[in-house]
Amino acid sequence: MKEAGAVRRTQGERRDEARQRVLQAATSLVAAHGSRAVSLAAIGEAAGYSRGIVHHHFGSKAQLLEELIKYTQAFDVPADSATGLSRLTDFVGAYLGGMRDRSPRSEAFLKMWTESAGAEPSLAPIFAERDAQFREVLAQYVIDGIEDGSIRSGVDPQTAAVAIIGLLRGTALMAFSTARDVFAADLAAVAVASVERSLAARS
């Protein structure tokens, strides 16, 4: 006799759950050991499935890492700010403030990013594509700010976007290495103030 209230999950729901568990397991392992040291078999076992589950859902390690980069890069950003500058500083605050618990997602992303510059060059084209999108988002905030008067007119949007990404990634790397004793909220507050001070239109 079936237990009252039991709901049979669809095949799609089971597939989505499996993919989510694989991504969570991969995140934890990459955060701890880096992507080069992690095998598909280890990820499958850590997710609680067979050794072949990763290949079944993602096809290859390269495809898994591409999905993992998207998964670990996602974070919530307030979308109701009135000016381009405030949208930009909200983004900066959300990016760094999201590290408040030093989560495996943030650490896994940063490890893959640093690996893409040397230890794992196969990640480089994936990050090049993601970073190009990242730059365009930030550059558009700068353009919006120039148009609405919150950012001074002499700022080059692309140059500012690259500098801000460098600020975010460099600060994040410090937060996960030699600056673990500093609160993420304090880092975020200083970074926001720095961006505001360097870009704000003169009153």
Sequence and secondary structure as in RCSB ss.txt:
>XXXX:A:sequence
MKEAGAVRRTQGERRDEARQRVLQAATSLVAAHGSRAVSLAAIGEAAGYSRGIVHHHFGSKAQLLEELIKYTQAF
DVPADSATGLSRLTDFVGAYLGGMRDRSPRSEAFLKMWTESAGAEPSLAPIFAERDAQFREVLAQYVIDGIEDGS
IRSGVDPQTAAVAIIGLLRGTALMAFSTARDVFAADLAAVAVASVERSLAARS
>XXXX:A:secstr
   TT     HHHHHHHHHHHHHHHHHHHHHHH STT  HHHHHHHTTS TTHHHHHHSSHHHHHHHHHHHHH  
      SSHHHHHHHHHHHHHHTTTT  HHHHHHHHHHHHTTTT GGGHHHHHHHHHHHHHHHHHHHHHHHHHTS
B TT  HHHHHHHHHHHHHHHHHHHTTTTTTS HHHHHHHHHHHHHHHHB   
